[in-house]
Structure formats: structure tokens, C-alpha cells
Amino acid sequence: MSDHVTDDNIDQTIDFDELQSQSDETTFNEKSNESNHTEDEDIEEQQHFFDIINTFRYYKSFNMKKVQKRIDFVNTMTTAHQNLLENYSKHLTEVQTSILHNYEIIKVIIGDAAKIFRNHLFLKDNKKSSLTLKSEKDLDISRIDSILNQIVREWCHEGINERESCFVPILNTIEKYFPLVENRNQIRILVPGAGLGRLPFEIAKRGYSCQGNEFSLMMLFVANFILNKIDSIDVFTFYPWVSHFSNNLQSNHQILPIKFPDVNPATISKDVDFSMVAGSFIEIFNQQKNQFDCVVTCFFLDTAQNIVAYIETIWNILKTGGIWINFGPLLYHYADMTDCSIEPSYEIVREIIESFNFQFLEEKTNQICYYTRNPNSMVSYQYHSIFFVCRK
């Protein structure tokens, strides 16, 4: 099978004409100073957007190859071995069907991808001839598996235990420090690292004005689809663990069907300002001062190359007396990459936080939780997270 995108992989034509979002949709913006962009930087952004679209488009061919490789291997075996693997071969056929089903949903998700941002460079003066259609091997297709697992964590009934372990303490803390029912929409809350938007959705659902910030375009494509294109419960069925060939106790665990979303995303009051903004947390917010009553960081601090810059930005954007709520581990994302980064212990992170004159109001260690866990897998990773509340 060729590494080039087949006709079937590109049957979702993207409309490059700019389209204004409907007024009743969750607003997705990309905040950047376009006047400071060079032409090369503009093309680089467009190329990144194009790469993400094509990463989704390659999902079917990439994963079907993985299954076909196993089918071909079985076919090289002796008849006796093939007979013993009859149920396994039937299972591989079911895996193929599940992959095809997932791809149908992916095509719907990326169908409106170019229309997410009202001001995205991909929609303006697009030099399509300057964009490179990269081959399958040059894109990280496996990242889509993480996105499918993230849907389970945030928008499926099967993710309720993960959400209760970290979202509920955060939501209860917001209610504790901002208890007033009247004029709740005047309380502004920021959630950097918002993922697929469930946590900011839950905050906005309680009447607070909330903005989510997410760097990953892959996350934002799916968040836009869920928040703006779905208006009922359990609309779609997908197979989030279909690419997990290892640690399956039963064959059907790999092709377990899961429905999403478990709640109606179209239930936010029109009186509440609920939006998502794309881009780097530091680049977007480092010049903003005294903008938010509360900042919520959930599994976010360890995404920093320089955690000091994160803490400094949180201090700057909080109003005097504002509340910072944090939940998560310190699994530093850049620790094993070629990019430069620092990985201070929580002991040192705490000293840095206090050096900015944050006052610790609550603090708990060893908060056990999971992240995108496959509940049927033979292996899982348990986090012993930190929960704290600080006041500026």
C-alpha cells in the first residue's frame, strides 16, 4: 500500500472560504499578532494546519496496514497454526471494521476543520501551492489514538471515574471560593491546557464565564466538533482502543464500542461567555494583566519547558485576590525531548510559587488518579498528583 494519500483518504474536501461562526456556537479563536508575522511564518502555520488535517486523513490507511501485516503473517504459517488462530483471524477482521467505523467519524470531524477559527491564516490569502503534502511516514498518525482515548476521558460515561478524581475537586473548590449564585457570569475563569473542553464546559455550565486555552490543533478540531456540532447524548459510537494490540485480556476489549458524548454539549446558557482560544499559553497571555478571577490548571503545569514562565504568567493574569487551582502530576513533557527544558521537583516548584507572593490556602499530595486509562487493559499508569489552591 502506498504512503501517498489515496482518493478515499482525501474525499473530505475542505472549503477554504472564510465562514463566520454561528452566534450560538462556542467561539474558537486563535489569538496572535498577525501584523508581526513574516510570510515564512504564515506559511509555516498554514503547513502545520495542513499537516494536522492530513494526519487525520491517514488514520484509515495507517491502521489498516497494521492489521494487514498481521493477517499476512498468519497466512505464511502452517495450516495447523492457521487453524489454531482461526478466532484470532476473525478478530482481525472485526478490528478492520472498527477502524473503518472510526474513520467515518474522523471524516465528519475534519469536515469543518478549516472553519474553526474566524481569523486563522489558513483561511486568508492561502498559498496552497506552497504547502507540502507529507507522506504517511512523516506524520505522527499514532497521536490520533491519544485523541480517541481523550474523548473517553472527557466525553464518555466510561471516563466518569477519571473526571470525578480531578474535575470534581476543582469544581467544588470553585464553588467554595465563588459561591454567589447571582452574577456568576461576571466571574472570569481561565483553563489553560483545556484539551477537548469538558472541564471549561463544566465550569461554564455552573454559570461562570470560562475560557479554555489549548495548544494542540488536533485537540481543538475534536473539541470544536463536540461543542459546536452535537446537541444530544450518545450520538456517536467509536472504538477508542482498536489500535491497542497488546495487554488485552479478551479479544472484544480491543473492539469495545463506546458512545459519546455522555452529556448534551449544547446546554450552556447564552448569558455565559464560554470560548476556546488556540495557541501557546505564554504567547497569548504573557502581556495580559489582572484579567481573571480564577485560573484552573489540570494536568497542565508539566507541559512547560520553563515552569517558572507558567507561574509568572498565572500571577500576571490573575486579579488581586484571585484564585489559582491546580491538580496534576509533574510528568514533564519535554524531559526526554531534544528541546531544552527544566524539570524541578514539586518542592522547588512550591518555593517558586511562594516567591511570587502566592498564598497557599489548600494543599494535598498523593491524590491518586489515572489519565486516559483503558479500564480493561492488563497495564495502567497511576498518578499520585498534587492538588493545591493559592490566592494572589
NUDOGU-635118 format. One record per residue (C-alpha): x negated, y negated, z; residue number from 1. Coordinates in steps of 0.02 Angstrom, whole numbers, plus 50000, padded with zeros to 5 digits. Layout:
REM NUDOGU-635118
X_Y_Z_NUM
...
This chain:
REM NUDOGU-635118
50000_50000_50000_1
49931_49830_49951_2
49882_49698_50078_3
49969_49568_49971_4
50144_49511_50018_5
50269_49611_49918_6
50426_49535_49842_7
50527_49614_49981_8
50418_49528_50110_9
50449_49356_50037_10
50633_49368_49997_11
50670_49235_50127_12
50636_49075_50029_13
50601_48926_50140_14
50688_48764_50100_15
50556_48629_50112_16
50681_48486_50106_17
50692_48393_50270_18
50851_48433_50366_19
50910_48339_50519_20
50961_48449_50665_21
51144_48455_50713_22
51185_48342_50860_23
51248_48487_50968_24
51089_48588_50948_25
50942_48595_51067_26
50818_48470_50998_27
50649_48538_50943_28
50516_48404_50916_29
50332_48402_50876_30
50253_48254_50963_31
50096_48198_50877_32
50021_48036_50817_33
50035_48066_50631_34
49958_47898_50589_35
49793_47961_50661_36
49794_48121_50557_37
49671_48138_50416_38
49728_48225_50257_39
49622_48376_50303_40
49705_48386_50474_41
49876_48376_50394_42
49834_48519_50276_43
49764_48619_50422_44
49929_48600_50516_45
50027_48649_50362_46
49916_48801_50337_47
49944_48856_50517_48
50133_48840_50495_49
50121_48939_50334_50
50014_49074_50418_51
50142_49098_50557_52
50283_49117_50431_53
50183_49248_50337_54
50135_49338_50496_55
50319_49370_50524_56
50342_49418_50341_57
50207_49551_50352_58
50290_49636_50501_59
50375_49772_50399_60
50230_49821_50286_61
50105_49816_50430_62
50206_49929_50543_63
50269_50046_50407_64
50086_50079_50362_65
50051_50131_50541_66
50193_50257_50535_67
50148_50319_50361_68
49970_50351_50419_69
50037_50472_50550_70
50155_50554_50426_71
50012_50579_50303_72
49904_50653_50439_73
50038_50780_50487_74
50053_50827_50304_75
49869_50876_50299_76
49893_51002_50440_77
49926_51186_50426_78
50104_51244_50405_79
50101_51315_50581_80
50053_51146_50655_81
50181_51054_50549_82
50317_51171_50612_83
50266_51133_50791_84
50276_50948_50752_85
50448_50954_50671_86
50529_50848_50807_87
50383_50727_50802_88
50406_50707_50613_89
50591_50674_50636_90
50547_50546_50768_91
50429_50455_50649_92
50573_50438_50525_93
50677_50358_50663_94
50533_50241_50702_95
50532_50186_50520_96
50719_50149_50528_97
50693_50047_50687_98
50554_49945_50605_99
50667_49906_50458_100
50804_49851_50577_101
50684_49735_50670_102
50630_49659_50505_103
50808_49614_50460_104
50817_49511_50619_105
50646_49434_50584_106
50706_49376_50413_107
50851_49286_50496_108
50735_49207_50625_109
50615_49134_50496_110
50755_49082_50379_111
50769_48912_50463_112
50589_48902_50524_113
50540_48757_50411_114
50686_48656_50478_115
50647_48668_50664_116
50555_48502_50681_117
50629_48342_50615_118
50457_48268_50593_119
50347_48417_50551_120
50212_48387_50422_121
50265_48545_50332_122
50421_48453_50278_123
50335_48295_50218_124
50229_48270_50062_125
50194_48455_50064_126
50045_48501_49956_127
50096_48682_49933_128
49957_48712_49808_129
49831_48677_49947_130
49898_48818_50056_131
49819_48990_50055_132
49923_49148_50060_133
49814_49252_50176_134
49808_49440_50166_135
49883_49551_50298_136
49714_49594_50373_137
49676_49409_50401_138
49830_49381_50510_139
49865_49450_50684_140
50029_49542_50648_141
50022_49632_50815_142
50067_49467_50900_143
50246_49497_50846_144
50254_49644_50966_145
50220_49522_51108_146
50361_49410_51044_147
50483_49557_51042_148
50431_49602_51220_149
50455_49420_51269_150
50635_49425_51205_151
50667_49568_51326_152
50590_49472_51471_153
50685_49312_51440_154
50847_49352_51349_155
50897_49533_51386_156
50982_49619_51530_157
50830_49734_51541_158
50722_49583_51588_159
50827_49532_51737_160
50706_49603_51867_161
50560_49505_51795_162
50664_49346_51789_163
50726_49369_51967_164
50548_49391_52032_165
50485_49224_51965_166
50627_49119_51892_167
50743_49134_52042_168
50616_49069_52171_169
50584_48921_52055_170
50768_48884_52027_171
50806_48897_52214_172
50663_48778_52251_173
50728_48650_52126_174
50899_48659_52209_175
50815_48638_52379_176
50720_48479_52336_177
50850_48406_52217_178
51013_48462_52299_179
51131_48322_52244_180
51269_48378_52127_181
51313_48205_52061_182
51198_48127_51931_183
51091_48282_51918_184
51063_48242_51736_185
50960_48094_51795_186
50831_48214_51868_187
50698_48247_51734_188
50607_48414_51741_189
50466_48473_51627_190
50423_48656_51595_191
50256_48673_51502_192
50224_48846_51431_193
50411_48870_51409_194
50398_49024_51297_195
50567_49068_51224_196
50655_48935_51327_197
50751_49038_51456_198
50680_48950_51610_199
50715_48773_51546_200
50885_48836_51488_201
50924_48897_51665_202
50867_48730_51737_203
50975_48632_51614_204
51121_48749_51646_205
51117_48690_51826_206
51141_48512_51769_207
50962_48445_51769_208
50887_48362_51616_209
50747_48476_51561_210
50614_48478_51427_211
50517_48634_51382_212
50344_48622_51304_213
50269_48766_51205_214
50109_48777_51104_215
50147_48937_51008_216
50242_48913_50845_217
50288_49098_50849_218
50375_49071_51015_219
50459_48913_50953_220
50530_48996_50798_221
50616_49127_50905_222
50668_49002_51039_223
50749_48894_50906_224
50842_49044_50836_225
50910_49096_51006_226
50952_48924_51074_227
51025_48849_50915_228
51092_48991_50809_229
51177_49105_50935_230
51337_49063_51028_231
51389_49227_51109_232
51322_49376_51206_233
51235_49534_51143_234
51243_49482_50961_235
51086_49572_50901_236
51011_49744_50931_237
50824_49769_50910_238
50688_49893_50956_239
50554_49800_51056_240
50442_49949_51093_241
50443_50030_50920_242
50258_49993_50896_243
50211_50074_51062_244
50146_50245_51009_245
50060_50283_51175_246
50119_50318_51352_247
50295_50370_51302_248
50374_50494_51422_249
50513_50532_51298_250
50518_50503_51111_251
50677_50400_51121_252
50592_50275_51238_253
50493_50209_51088_254
50651_50176_50988_255
50763_50120_51131_256
50889_49992_51065_257
50904_49830_51164_258
51035_49693_51141_259
51008_49506_51155_260
51049_49379_51218_261
51122_49429_51386_262
51199_49256_51408_263
51276_49131_51289_264
51139_49004_51248_265
51267_48876_51187_266
51332_48834_51360_267
51228_48681_51407_268
51332_48528_51449_269
51319_48386_51323_270
51285_48270_51471_271
51118_48357_51499_272
50962_48312_51400_273
50890_48481_51352_274
50748_48489_51225_275
50590_48580_51174_276
50431_48496_51117_277
50294_48585_51019_278
50108_48562_51044_279
49967_48558_51169_280
50020_48509_51345_281
49866_48400_51367_282
49876_48313_51198_283
50061_48274_51216_284
50069_48218_51397_285
49896_48155_51448_286
49942_47974_51412_287
50113_47980_51496_288
50130_47912_51671_289
50266_47935_51803_290
50390_48016_51684_291
50457_48169_51776_292
50536_48205_51944_293
50478_48385_51939_294
50354_48492_51842_295
50376_48682_51839_296
50229_48792_51789_297
50271_48977_51774_298
50132_49092_51710_299
50053_48935_51636_300
49903_48871_51735_301
49790_49011_51673_302
49819_48962_51491_303
49699_48816_51517_304
49523_48806_51452_305
49497_48671_51584_306
49620_48693_51727_307
49565_48526_51801_308
49638_48437_51650_309
49804_48528_51677_310
49810_48474_51859_311
49763_48295_51816_312
49899_48286_51683_313
50030_48354_51802_314
49979_48222_51930_315
49993_48084_51800_316
50163_48131_51729_317
50247_48156_51898_318
50334_48010_51979_319
50276_47962_52153_320
50359_48086_52270_321
50385_48207_52125_322
50380_48395_52150_323
50266_48522_52066_324
50324_48704_52075_325
50203_48842_52020_326
50220_49029_52002_327
50096_49147_51920_328
49925_49232_51923_329
49757_49171_51860_330
49732_49285_51710_331
49631_49155_51617_332
49673_49171_51433_333
49508_49105_51367_334
49395_49206_51484_335
49347_49336_51354_336
49354_49224_51201_337
49215_49132_51112_338
49292_48964_51162_339
49216_48876_51310_340
49318_48888_51470_341
49309_48891_51659_342
49391_49017_51774_343
49389_48953_51955_344
49465_49059_52093_345
49627_49006_52174_346
49526_48947_52324_347
49437_48820_52213_348
49596_48778_52116_349
49681_48737_52280_350
49537_48619_52328_351
49554_48531_52160_352
49741_48510_52183_353
49716_48433_52355_354
49581_48318_52287_355
49716_48235_52180_356
49811_48200_52342_357
49945_48328_52310_358
50028_48382_52473_359
50063_48569_52488_360
50241_48594_52550_361
50256_48782_52524_362
50131_48917_52480_363
50144_49106_52462_364
50016_49230_52397_365
50036_49411_52342_366
50202_49381_52253_367
50221_49546_52160_368
50292_49536_51984_369
50274_49603_51807_370
50263_49520_51638_371
50343_49596_51481_372
50338_49766_51560_373
50405_49917_51467_374
50504_50000_51608_375
50490_50173_51529_376
50304_50169_51493_377
50179_50275_51587_378
50072_50121_51616_379
50111_49945_51677_380
50017_49796_51747_381
50069_49723_51913_382
50028_49542_51958_383
50002_49475_52133_384
50048_49297_52097_385
50036_49130_52185_386
50190_49028_52224_387
50170_48851_52285_388
50263_48686_52297_389
50170_48520_52301_390
50225_48339_52317_391
50138_48194_52233_392
